């Protein structure tokens, strides 16, 4: 299937469906990015600037170490 030969991007139904799918994906991304847990996690990770992990094991250790601080941030209601 050659998209340019079939003129799929000129089809109104295809463009409408594509637009709806992109809009739904964008809304889901914004909801996840602005969630309280995500904001608390970013806040705690930004305070741990000196602990930048270089390996996968260090990344797992950092996530385990900041889990309690993220929970405290969630209980407070935000960063």
C-alpha positions in Angstrom: 0.0 0.0 0.0 1.6 3.2 -1.2 0.2 6.1 0.9 1.2 8.8 -1.6 -0.2 6.9 -4.6 -3.5 6.1 -2.8 -3.9 9.7 -1.6 -4.8 8.4 1.9 -4.0 11.8 3.4 -6.7 13.4 1.2 -9.4 11.1 2.5 -11.5 13.0 5.0 -12.5 10.0 7.0 -8.9 8.9 7.4 -7.9 12.3 8.5 -10.8 12.6 11.0 -9.9 9.2 12.5 -6.2 10.1 12.6 -7.0 13.4 14.3 -9.2 11.8 16.9 -6.5 9.2 17.7 -3.8 11.9 18.0 -6.1 14.1 20.2 -6.9 11.1 22.5 -3.1 10.3 22.8 -2.3 13.9 23.6 -5.0 14.1 26.3 -3.8 10.9 27.9 -0.2 12.2 27.8 -1.2 15.5 29.5 -3.2 13.8 32.2 -0.3 11.4 33.0 2.3 14.2 32.9 0.3 16.5 35.2 -0.8 13.8 37.7 0.1 14.3 41.3 2.3 11.2 41.5 4.2 12.2 38.4 4.8 15.7 39.7 6.0 14.4 43.0 8.3 11.9 41.4 9.8 14.6 39.1 10.2 16.9 42.1 12.0 14.3 44.2 14.2 13.3 41.3 15.1 16.9 40.7 16.3 17.3 44.3 18.5 14.2 43.8 20.6 15.8 41.0 23.8 14.5 42.4 22.6 10.9 42.3 22.3 10.5 38.5 22.5 6.8 37.9 24.7 5.4 35.1 23.6 1.8 35.2 20.3 0.0 35.4 21.1 -1.3 38.9 21.8 2.2 40.1 18.5 3.4 38.5 16.6 0.7 40.4 18.4 1.6 43.7 17.5 5.3 43.2 13.9 4.5 42.5 13.7 2.3 45.7 15.4 5.0 47.7 13.1 7.8 46.7 9.9 5.8 47.0 9.3 6.9 50.6 9.9 10.6 49.7 7.4 10.3 46.9 4.8 8.8 49.3 5.4 11.7 51.7 4.9 14.2 48.9 1.6 12.4 47.9 0.4 12.6 51.5 1.2 16.4 51.6 -0.8 16.9 48.5 1.9 18.0 46.1 5.4 19.4 45.8 
